[in-house]
């Protein structure tokens, strides 16, 4: 939010002041006003400050702040962002060069700088990271051990996640992981058994998730890709994923907190649709799912009409937005979606105009090179969006702090 400085207090000039002192006062006021006008009357793109050596992209909305957090070559794939118990962003991601799981703890709300930590460097680890803040206020990260095809979990030992304990949860596979904290205070993790191409769910047995009960939810052919998990308004898990005989958008509704059983629904039966899904729960209590329509290369949104998502309204946001999306709900209860514009290789944000997101306004956030891959979005403690994503041109982790609050009316968005 903008800061408010002290106003100027004007008092009558005393008659005993000389004409020279009066002239100096008038000149001082003139130059002060001229300087103020010069500082606010220059519209258009501007470079936003970042940490020393950081790279800022050309921002179409000058109130956005874009920062390169990790400049190490190959660091930044599969990022996942959440707002920590200290009100600051916490981002998990994969360092491709070193094949490590890393985390960035933002040092301010806009995340213009961060402390970077390697959490797991055993084998090639850190694919498909997903981050949630546990019931103990500490970060919990699910990710894939790509060397052994295992599902692993890292439990942070402190709020900045300066180190973590790691546990192998399932050895059958751990691709496309997604984690959320259930109504019982324990984590629920959805993932794909990469060896058998099945949708799986792990229910953690304790807060640190040093153990879990694993269940197979869907095994009908190639299922479980591009999975995303949220806890519904009924306290039960909802999982969106790619599956079905011809490749559809599917949603699973868990029957209990452990998701030992579930009902399955085909939400979008179009041929080969449902890639890179992301699910959240709207202010109406029903799920919103963003996903890719593979044949057309566009981003679509499904607004569920019941708790189980057996029916949904489908909307196409854009036909060229590309393969990645991430959705959350802003303070006003409307969807906020980070997407990659596949035609221009830029990061965009869609501000939904209603609960169903049948209408939305798109704003370009970063178009400096090929950016916007694997976006992950959260709403910060200041009510503004925070997006972590991968810069493919420079192979870096970037973060954007949105200047427009997610509750802004579309007419106020450039």
C-alpha distance (Angstrom), angle and dihedral (degrees) to the residues before:
residue distance angle dihedral
X1 . . .
X2 3.82 . .
X3 3.77 116.5 .
X4 3.77 120.1 -123.1
X5 3.78 117.8 -138.5
X6 3.80 127.3 -162.0
X7 3.78 116.4 -77.7
X8 3.83 123.9 -123.5
X9 3.83 113.6 -94.9
X10 3.84 110.3 -144.6
X11 3.81 117.8 -157.7
X12 3.83 129.2 -177.2
X13 3.77 113.3 -91.4
X14 3.74 114.5 -113.2
X15 3.81 115.3 -117.2
X16 3.79 91.6 -126.9
X17 3.85 91.6 66.6
X18 3.77 114.1 104.2
X19 3.79 124.0 -116.5
X20 3.78 87.6 -111.8
X21 3.82 93.5 59.2
X22 3.80 89.9 48.0
X23 3.79 90.6 51.9
X24 3.80 91.2 50.2
X25 3.79 91.4 51.7
X26 3.81 91.6 50.0
X27 3.81 91.3 49.2
X28 3.81 91.6 48.3
X29 3.80 91.5 51.9
X30 3.82 90.8 46.4
X31 3.81 93.7 52.7
X32 3.81 92.4 43.5
X33 3.81 91.4 53.2
X34 3.81 91.3 44.2
X35 3.80 90.3 52.2
X36 3.80 91.4 48.8
X37 3.79 92.4 51.5
X38 3.81 91.4 47.6
X39 3.79 90.7 52.5
X40 3.81 96.0 54.5
X41 3.81 103.9 28.6
X42 3.79 97.7 72.7
X43 3.81 106.5 89.6
X44 3.77 129.2 -176.0
X45 3.79 137.1 57.3
X46 3.77 120.7 -13.5
X47 3.77 136.5 175.7
X48 3.78 112.2 -101.1
X49 3.80 119.7 -140.7
X50 3.77 119.4 -108.7
X51 3.76 139.0 167.6
X52 3.82 116.1 -56.3
X53 3.78 109.0 -68.4
X54 3.81 93.9 12.1
X55 3.79 122.2 139.0
X56 3.79 122.1 -129.5
X57 3.77 122.2 -160.7
X58 3.81 127.3 -139.8
X59 3.78 104.3 -82.9
X60 3.79 118.8 -153.5
X61 3.78 90.6 -161.7
X62 3.82 104.2 50.3
X63 3.80 92.0 -154.4
X64 3.81 91.2 68.5
X65 3.79 118.9 93.8
X66 3.81 119.4 -147.5
X67 3.80 121.1 -170.9
X68 3.79 134.9 176.2
X69 3.80 103.3 -134.4
X70 3.79 101.8 -179.6
X71 3.80 116.3 30.1
X72 3.77 94.7 177.8
X73 3.79 107.7 122.2
X74 3.78 112.3 -99.1
X75 3.82 96.2 11.6
X76 3.77 118.6 129.3
X77 3.79 112.8 51.1
X78 3.80 120.3 136.3
X79 3.83 96.7 14.3
X80 3.80 122.0 -176.5
X81 3.81 122.6 -170.7
X82 3.81 131.3 -161.2
X83 3.78 133.1 165.1
X84 3.79 110.7 -109.4
X85 3.78 128.1 -137.6
X86 3.81 87.3 -98.1
X87 3.81 90.4 61.1
X88 3.82 93.1 -109.9
X89 3.78 129.9 113.5
X90 3.79 121.9 -95.3
X91 3.82 117.5 -164.5
X92 3.80 128.4 -170.0
X93 3.82 119.3 -163.8
X94 3.81 146.6 153.1
X95 3.81 124.1 -96.8
X96 3.79 100.1 -148.8
X97 3.82 95.8 -171.1
X98 3.81 94.5 54.9
X99 3.83 94.8 25.7
X100 3.82 90.7 -129.6
X101 3.79 138.0 138.4
X102 3.80 109.8 -117.2
X103 3.79 136.8 -179.6
X104 3.80 132.5 -155.7
X105 3.81 120.2 -153.4
X106 3.79 111.1 -159.5
X107 3.80 115.9 -130.3
X108 3.80 95.4 -155.2
X109 3.79 137.7 22.5
X110 3.81 92.9 -99.2
X111 3.82 90.4 48.5
X112 3.81 94.2 -131.5
X113 3.82 87.5 152.1
X114 3.79 135.9 18.1
X115 3.78 144.8 -177.5
X116 3.82 110.5 -114.9
X117 3.80 122.7 -149.1
X118 3.81 134.7 178.5
X119 3.81 108.0 -136.0
X120 3.81 102.9 176.8
X121 3.81 127.6 18.3
X122 3.81 99.9 163.2
X123 3.82 107.9 123.9
X124 3.83 118.3 -41.6
X125 3.79 101.4 -29.5
X126 3.79 135.2 158.6
X127 3.79 105.0 61.2
X128 3.82 118.1 147.7
X129 3.79 95.8 4.6
X130 3.80 120.3 -165.8
X131 3.80 122.5 -172.9
X132 3.80 131.7 -160.1
X133 3.79 133.1 166.2
X134 3.79 109.0 -116.4
X135 3.77 127.9 -135.9
X136 3.83 86.7 -98.6
X137 3.82 90.2 61.0
X138 3.81 93.1 -109.8
X139 3.78 130.3 116.1
X140 3.81 120.3 -96.1
X141 3.80 118.0 -166.7
X142 3.80 128.7 -168.3
X143 3.81 117.5 -162.9
X144 3.79 144.5 151.3
X145 3.78 127.0 -97.3
X146 3.80 94.6 -144.7
X147 3.81 93.5 -170.0
X148 3.79 94.1 59.9
X149 3.83 100.2 20.5
X150 3.82 90.3 -120.5
X151 3.79 133.1 147.9
X152 3.81 110.3 -125.2
X153 3.81 135.2 -176.9
X154 3.79 128.7 -154.6
X155 3.81 118.7 -158.4
X156 3.81 114.3 -160.5
X157 3.81 116.0 -130.1
X158 3.81 93.7 -150.0
X159 3.81 139.8 14.8
X160 3.85 96.1 -92.3
X161 3.83 88.7 46.8
X162 3.79 93.3 -128.2
X163 3.81 86.5 166.3
X164 3.79 138.5 -4.9
X165 3.78 144.6 -158.5
X166 3.80 113.3 -119.3
X167 3.80 128.9 -151.2
X168 3.80 133.1 -175.9
X169 3.81 106.2 -131.3
X170 3.80 103.5 177.5
X171 3.80 131.3 11.1
X172 3.81 96.7 -164.6
X173 3.80 94.0 77.7
X174 3.78 142.4 -56.6
X175 3.81 111.4 -157.6
X176 3.81 124.9 147.2
X177 3.80 94.7 12.7
X178 3.81 123.0 -168.0
X179 3.81 125.8 -178.4
X180 3.81 134.8 -165.3
X181 3.79 135.0 166.1
X182 3.79 111.1 -110.4
X183 3.78 129.4 -138.7
X184 3.82 87.8 -98.3
X185 3.82 90.9 60.9
X186 3.80 92.7 -109.0
X187 3.78 127.6 111.5
X188 3.77 123.5 -101.8
X189 3.82 116.8 -159.0
X190 3.79 126.4 -166.1
X191 3.79 119.2 -165.1
X192 3.77 144.1 148.1
X193 3.77 124.5 -101.2
X194 3.80 93.9 -128.6
X195 3.80 93.1 -163.7
X196 3.80 96.4 53.9
X197 3.83 99.5 20.6
X198 3.81 95.5 -124.4
X199 3.80 132.7 142.3
X200 3.80 111.2 -112.1
X201 3.82 136.3 -176.9
X202 3.80 128.1 -157.9
X203 3.81 120.7 -161.8
X204 3.79 111.7 -159.7
X205 3.80 118.2 -129.4
X206 3.82 95.8 -149.1
X207 3.79 140.6 14.9
X208 3.80 93.7 -93.2
X209 3.83 90.8 47.3
X210 3.79 94.9 -132.3
X211 3.80 86.4 153.7
X212 3.80 138.1 17.0
X213 3.79 144.9 -177.2
X214 3.80 110.5 -119.2
X215 3.80 124.0 -153.2
X216 3.81 133.1 -177.9
X217 3.80 109.8 -128.5
X218 3.80 105.4 175.7
X219 3.80 126.8 15.4
X220 3.82 101.3 161.2
X221 3.78 100.9 127.5
X222 3.81 123.2 -61.4
X223 3.81 101.9 -1.8
X224 3.79 138.9 146.6
X225 3.78 101.3 51.9
X226 3.82 121.9 140.7
X227 3.79 91.2 11.9
X228 3.82 126.5 -174.6
X229 3.81 129.6 -177.6
X230 3.80 134.8 -157.5
X231 3.81 134.4 165.6
X232 3.79 110.4 -114.8
X233 3.79 127.4 -135.1
X234 3.81 87.6 -99.0
X235 3.81 90.0 60.4
X236 3.79 93.7 -108.6
X237 3.77 130.2 115.3
X238 3.80 123.2 -94.4
X239 3.79 117.4 -165.3
X240 3.79 127.1 -169.3
X241 3.80 119.2 -163.6
X242 3.78 147.6 145.8
X243 3.80 114.4 -91.1
X244 3.77 147.6 108.5
X245 3.79 130.2 103.6
X246 3.82 96.2 -65.5
X247 3.78 98.9 24.0
X248 3.80 113.8 -86.3
X249 3.78 139.9 168.5
X250 3.80 104.8 -93.2
X251 3.82 132.1 -174.1
X252 3.80 126.3 -160.1
X253 3.81 121.6 -157.1
X254 3.80 112.9 -158.1
X255 3.80 117.8 -132.9
X256 3.82 95.1 -148.8
X257 3.81 139.4 12.7
X258 3.80 91.8 -92.1
X259 3.83 91.0 48.9
X260 3.79 91.1 -132.2
X261 3.80 86.7 154.8
X262 3.80 135.8 14.9
X263 3.79 147.5 -178.8
X264 3.81 118.8 -119.9
X265 3.80 127.6 -143.9
X266 3.80 132.8 -177.2
X267 3.81 104.3 -135.1
X268 3.80 100.1 176.6
X269 3.80 113.7 22.0
X270 3.79 94.9 -174.1
X271 3.77 115.7 129.8
X272 3.80 113.4 -86.5
X273 3.79 98.5 -9.7
X274 3.80 130.6 135.7
X275 3.81 104.8 70.9
X276 3.83 121.7 151.8
X277 3.79 95.1 10.0
X278 3.81 123.8 -170.1
X279 3.81 123.7 -173.0
X280 3.80 134.5 -165.6
X281 3.82 137.2 161.1
X282 3.79 117.4 -107.1
X283 3.78 129.9 -143.0
X284 3.82 89.1 -98.4
X285 3.81 89.4 62.1
X286 3.80 93.8 -110.1
X287 3.78 127.9 111.0
X288 3.79 126.7 -100.8
X289 3.81 117.0 -156.4
X290 3.79 125.9 -168.3
X291 3.80 117.1 -165.0
X292 3.79 146.1 150.1
X293 3.78 124.4 -92.1
X294 3.80 96.9 -145.6
X295 3.85 101.8 -159.6
X296 3.80 92.9 52.6
X297 3.79 98.6 30.3
X298 3.79 91.4 -130.6
X299 3.81 133.8 133.2
X300 3.80 117.3 -117.1
X301 3.81 134.6 -173.4
X302 3.80 126.3 -145.0
X303 3.80 118.0 -159.1
X304 3.80 109.8 -160.5
X305 3.79 117.0 -136.2
X306 3.81 97.1 -157.7
X307 3.81 138.3 25.8
X308 3.81 92.9 -97.3
X309 3.82 92.6 46.4
X310 3.80 93.0 -129.4
X311 3.82 87.5 146.9
X312 3.78 130.2 31.2
X313 3.81 144.6 172.7
X314 3.81 112.4 -121.5
X315 3.81 124.8 -149.8
X316 3.80 130.8 177.8
X317 3.80 111.3 -139.0
X318 3.78 96.1 -172.9
X319 3.79 136.7 -16.1
X320 3.83 96.3 -139.4
X321 3.78 103.1 36.7
X322 3.79 95.0 113.9
X323 3.75 138.4 -136.8
X324 3.81 105.9 -46.5
X325 3.80 134.7 73.5
X326 3.80 140.5 155.6
X327 3.80 125.8 -170.4
X328 3.79 135.8 -160.9
X329 3.81 137.4 158.5
X330 3.79 121.1 -106.8
X331 3.82 127.9 -142.5
X332 3.82 90.9 -90.1
X333 3.80 90.9 56.6
X334 3.80 95.1 -108.9
X335 3.77 126.6 125.3
X336 3.79 121.6 -98.0
X337 3.80 114.8 -164.9
X338 3.80 129.3 -171.5
X339 3.81 111.3 -154.5
X340 3.78 138.7 171.1
X341 3.80 116.4 -122.9
X342 3.80 100.0 -135.4
X343 3.79 94.0 -164.8
X344 3.81 95.3 54.0
X345 3.82 99.0 22.5
X346 3.80 90.6 -128.4
X347 3.80 135.7 134.0
X348 3.78 115.3 -109.3
X349 3.79 134.8 177.0
X350 3.80 124.3 -145.9
X351 3.80 115.9 -149.4
X352 3.80 107.8 -157.0
X353 3.81 114.7 -136.7
X354 3.81 96.5 -155.3
X355 3.80 141.0 16.6
X356 3.80 92.8 -91.9
X357 3.83 92.1 47.8
X358 3.78 88.4 -133.7
X359 3.80 85.3 145.0
X360 3.78 128.2 33.8
X361 3.78 141.3 165.1
X362 3.81 118.8 -131.1
X363 3.79 121.4 -145.5
X364 3.81 126.0 -174.0
X365 3.79 112.0 -125.7
X366 3.82 104.3 173.4
X367 3.81 129.2 7.0
X368 3.82 100.3 161.3
X369 3.80 100.7 128.6
X370 3.79 125.6 -46.6
X371 3.79 100.9 -20.7
X372 3.79 140.0 145.3
X373 3.80 101.2 65.3
X374 3.82 118.3 149.7
X375 3.83 95.2 3.4
X376 3.80 120.9 -166.7
X377 3.80 120.9 -171.3
X378 3.80 134.8 -165.1
X379 3.80 134.2 164.9
X380 3.78 112.2 -114.3
X381 3.76 128.8 -135.8
X382 3.82 87.3 -97.1
X383 3.82 91.6 59.6
X384 3.81 93.4 -109.2
X385 3.79 126.6 118.8
X386 3.80 121.5 -102.7
X387 3.81 117.3 -161.3
X388 3.81 125.7 -169.9
X389 3.81 116.3 -165.7
X390 3.79 145.7 151.8
X391 3.81 125.3 -95.7
X392 3.81 103.5 -146.9
X393 3.80 93.6 -173.5
X394 3.80 94.5 59.9
X395 3.83 98.5 18.7
X396 3.81 92.2 -124.4
X397 3.79 139.7 134.4
X398 3.79 111.7 -110.5
X399 3.79 133.3 -175.8
X400 3.81 130.4 -161.6
X401 3.79 124.0 -157.8
X402 3.79 106.7 -158.0
X403 3.77 115.9 -132.3
X404 3.78 93.4 -158.0
X405 3.80 112.6 73.1
X406 3.77 113.6 -121.3
X407 3.80 88.0 -119.5
X408 3.81 92.8 60.8
X409 3.78 117.4 124.5
X410 3.82 111.3 -110.4
X411 3.80 91.2 -117.9
X412 3.81 88.4 65.2
X413 3.79 93.4 55.2
X414 3.83 118.9 93.4
